[in-house]
Amino acid sequence: MNNKFNKLTLAAAVSAAVFTSHANAGGYQVNEQSVSGQGYGHAGRSSNVNDATIVYGNPAGMSFLDRAQVTAGGTYLNVNTDIDNVRANRTLDAGVATGGAPAGVQVPVGAIPGGNEGDMVPGTLIPFAFYAQPVTDRLAFGFGVYAPFGSKTEYENDFQGRYFGDYTEVKVVSAQPTVSYRLNDQWAVGAGVTYNKVDGELRRKLPSGAGFNPATDIDSRVEGDDDAWGYNLGVIYQPVPETTFGLTYRSKVDYTLEGSFVARDPAGNVVRADDSASLKLTTPETVNFSLTQQMTDRLKLMFGTSWVRWSHFDEIRVIGDQLGNITDEQQEYSNAWAFATGGEYQLTPSLALRAGVTLDYTPTNDEHRSVRIPSDDRRIFSIGAGWSPTPDLTLDFAYSYLTERSTQVEQERSDLLASAATGGRPVGGATYAADYKNEAHGFGAQLTYRF
């Protein structure tokens, strides 16, 4: 194994970190910061004030709460994936394959052994907690802890696309102190500062021979972390008591992930290692606008739209202290939109019923879609209920069904095998293509207690 192996492996692993930590709209963006909001598809995220989760939805909304309260809960996600029409092949330089000198053109030389079970996303609980405290009839303070981004995929050991990624886990946790001020009966403003912590581990396999035997594959992985600061701003306008407009802006956050890389053979021996590599990435700013309209004493309807500036993510550049510029790859993400509509019906004084629909569009493109995030545009259907057995206590429950448009992954690498006879230049690689169909079920529960 030569130094090129180390560079290529580290580049692929850290590049995947960008995909997963960005957890994009239409991909794996984490929207689970409110179960009461989940019930109506988060349609009124910036305008509907139900409980302390408004600390995240719109910091200006805290000034509409009449007393202190704490809200805590979580959503359990169960993801299912079907992988069909798989085409996975080993490739070899045409000249080398016939025993001659490299010809510069690779040809298929057989299928990659392995499977495609598709059960690669484990069930995950996404928790959150918020506190809101009115200080005066105009001023309020709040604090929240939640997960804005996150992803985990874990394929089987002999997954046929393992040379492009077989394990990904990235977690982002944010802590947010927030203040809001109600200017008058119609206008309120708010602002929060976010402290964000990201941790990630990414793996992929490399063949140790031309046979691509999964039992002799080399395991390569990278781990890294960073913390950074961001902020959010919010405004609420209520021209009449029945109509509320909300607008929220969440800033971009700049990270420099730093970590280590190691590659081991099946016996556990270290083949290559690098204890210093870094990747600069920016999670994009988000703008959310929503409208809540009280139609009757019992019924209110909501509409919301979100815009994410994914055009920040146009390239991946990984730098190593020892290796220098490791990779510079174009990604060309597009800005993405999401739209939601929902409603809430107060069936009895203690029971509210909710429903909503969300359309979430992906910023990814067919050219760069990866086995690590094989996602596309999604539709989400939600129902929920809020039960208040006492004026001080509310229990919220929600269920969401997410279905994504069928999509295709097509990837190829020509740099997985090198030959000493060619000075370590790549002579062999792999291709992987498959159709993916994803769906998910989300089960949420939260408790709100008012003081």
C-alpha positions, 0 to 999 in steps of 0.5 A: 500500500502506498501513500496514494491509498491513504490520500484517497481513503481519507478524502472519501471518508471526510467528504462523506462527513460533509454530506451527512453533517449537512443533513439536507432538506430532502435528505436527512435534515433533522426537523424533530424539535417539537412534537406538537408541531410535528402533528401539523407537519411543522406548518406553523413553526414560526407563527403558532405558539403552543409551548416552550418549543417556540424557543426553536421555532421562533424566539419572538414567540416566547413573549406570547406565553403567559407563564413559565413552562418547560417542554421535553420530548423526542421522536423515534425514527424507523427508516426502511429502504429497498435497494433494487436493480443493483449493478456492482462491478470490479474494473481493471485497466484494459492493458493490465488485464491482458498482461500488458502495460496500462492502457488508461481505460478500465473495463469490467472484470467481474461482479463485486461479491456481496449483498444489498439488504437495505436495512442500513439505518438503525432506529434512532431517538431524537430528544429535545428540551426547552424552557421559556420564562416570561420576565415581564409582560413584554420581556421573556427568556428561554433556553433549548437543547436540540439536534439540528443535524444528524445521520447514521447509516450502517450497511452489512459487512459485505455490502456491494457498495462498501468501497464507497461507504459502509458506515456513517454517523454524524451528530450535531447538538445545539444549546440556545439561550434566547430572549424576546421582546414584545414591542406592542400588541402586534409586533414581537422580536427575538434573538438567540445564540447557538453553541453547536457541537459536531462529532462524526465517524465515517468508514469505508472498505478498500480491497486488498486484492483484485478479487475484492473478497470482503473477508480480506478488505481493509477497514478505513475510517476517520473520526473528527469533531468541532464546535462553533457558534451561530445565531437566530432571529425572529419576528412575529406580526399579529395584525388582528388576534386571529391572524399571526405571521412569523419569520425566523432566520437561522445563521450559517455555522462555520466548522473546521472538523479536525480528526484522525484517520486509520486503516487496518487489515482484517487482523487489526494491523495498522496499514496507514494512519494520519492523526491530523486532517481537517475539513472546513464546512459551512452549514447553511442559513435557513429562512422560515415563514409561516402563517397561523389563521384562527378560523373559528373558536375551535379550528385554526389553519397553518401554512409554512415555507422554508428556504435553505441556502445550500449553494454554500456547499459547492466543493469539498476540500480536505487538508492534511498536515502531512499530505497537504491538499488531499482532495478538491471536489465540486458538489454544486448543491442547489438552494432548497425549499420546503412547503407545509400546510396543516391544521388543529381542531380543539375537539374538547377543552382538553383535547386538540387534534392535528394533521399536516402535509409537508413537501421537502425538496432535495438540493442534491443532484444525480451526478453526486448522489452517494450510498451514504445519503441515497435520498431524494424529494420527500412527502411527509404526512402527519397526525397528532393530538394534544391532551391537557388533563390539567391547565398546567400539564399537556401531553402531545403525541404525533405520528409521521409517515415519510416517503421519498421519490425513488432515486438512483445512485451511480458511483465509480472509482478507478483508484482502488487498486495500484500496481508496483509495476506502474509506480503506484498508479491506479490500475483498478476500481469499482462501479456501483449503481442501484435504485433506492426507495426510502420511507420512514415512520416517526413516533413522537411524544412530549410533555409540557409543564407550566409553572 
